[in-house]
Amino acid sequence: MSAQDADLLVHGGDVLTVDAAGSVVPDGAIAVRDGEILAVGPTAEVRAAYRAAEEIDASGCLVLPGLVNTHTHLAMTLLRGCADDVDLQEFLARVIPREAELLSPRAVAAGVRVAVAESVRAGVTTGLDMYWFHEAAEEAARAAGWRLLAGPTFMDVPGPPDGRPYGDRMAWAAADLAARTGRAPCTRPVVFAHSAYTLDPEQLVAISTLAREHGALLHVHAAENAAEVAMVVEAHGKRPVELLDSLGVLGPDVLLAHAVDLTDDEITALARTGTSVAHCPVSNLKLGCGIARVPELLAAGVTVGLGTDGVVSSNTLDVLGAVRAAALVHKAAGDPTAVGAEQAVRMATIEAARALGLASHLGSLEPGKRADLAVLDLDGPHLTPRHDPWSMLAYAAAAADVRDTIVDGRVLMRDRVLLTLDEAAALRELEALAGRA
């Protein structure tokens, strides 16, 4: 039989599929056409079955699914380093006023271009971005070929950066969501409700109703630290997750960011309602928020994906760094098996995709899924010898080891050179805007 046509063949590397069985294909290959994975298997078999106009020789490399960032604020690249060594409340007091002064569509686009460059260099292929001027963010990401999930954000604060008062936001958001009909199947509409301390119960119910009317994912900050919990209890008589549950907001279409300060009953509520959690261990540690109860969440059956948060609170968009932090920090209580290497890697790939409601499209290398993948160069002393790919990724690999990054079958970085974005120009523009601030 003659070989079938494909657009891209990635071959010769060890392929970590992150499928349900945890399959690893030594000297494996992936065939891609129209942004979709056609085949995964031994290089000899795949190359015999497919021929492609473009090939990537991944010999000596590890090929894995593109990493998924389940919680970030990409354009915070504009403010990196502006609120270090403070707690969450001081962080917000510093950042919110500066956002009001600095942010505009142009500034957000500039910040996102640099964030996309950083993410692509780190093998991150998808991000869930809660921020202002999401239209500008989406345009910048789309131009670079990067997978971004964004949408209307609700945060009832005086003088919002976009100048749109809360009373005007519902109609604006409804129109935005209605215009998203027919988008690609590997994305979904998203609505962002900032938190139970910037929105009142009536607003939270209205926003969740809007999201469900449009089949959108609802993303909410909740229980990031004890001070936030105390603030919500004082205002509403209930803890954040308890409040969201009582309002009927929780559900399988909801992803909570952080969820650090939880009770046993709240963990039970998340499991009962099918609500997912975006775990941001680096940000939580840096802000002194505490350590999320991830082992208990996993034991209860709650889906947990990894996120970096914005670079003002984490200083980096390195999801591999979050993998390492997640694999290490939960061992501090004395159980070295609390979150193992494979679990941590899955939280950055298939479980992160599941948290976004996109596990049928993203998060593992299997035929029929979108061709989002990263190629890690293993030719380094810190990666030698290579006994176990899961352990290597969780405890030794770094963003700098990523050689190639592919999104939807399009090569965004090859041999560490960005192909779809002028990185130097993006950095110059960001420096100019940040300097003006």
Buried (B, 14 or more C-beta within 10 A) or exposed (E): EEEEEBBBBBBBBBBBBBBEEBBBBEBBBBBBBEBBBBBBBBBEEBBEBBBBEBBBEBEEBBBBBBBBBBBBBBBBBBBBEBBEEBEBBEBBEBBBEBBBEBBBBEBBBBBBBBBBBBBBBBBBBBBBBBBBBBBBBBBBBEBBBBBBBBBBBBBBBEEBBBEEEBEEBBEEBBEBBEEBEEEEEBBBBBBBBBBBBBBEBEBBBBBBEBBBEBEBBBBBBBBBBEBBBEBBBEEBEBBBBBBBBBBEBBBEBBBBBBBBBBBEEBBBBBBEBBBBBBBBBBBBBBBEBBBBBBBBBBEBEBBBBBBBBBBBBBBBBBBBBBBBBBBBBBBEEEEEEBBBBBBBBBBBBBBBBBBBBBBBBBBBBBEEBBBBBBBBBBEEEEBEEEEEBBBBBBBBBBBBBBBBBBBBBBBBBBEEEBBBBEBEEBBEBBEEBBEEE
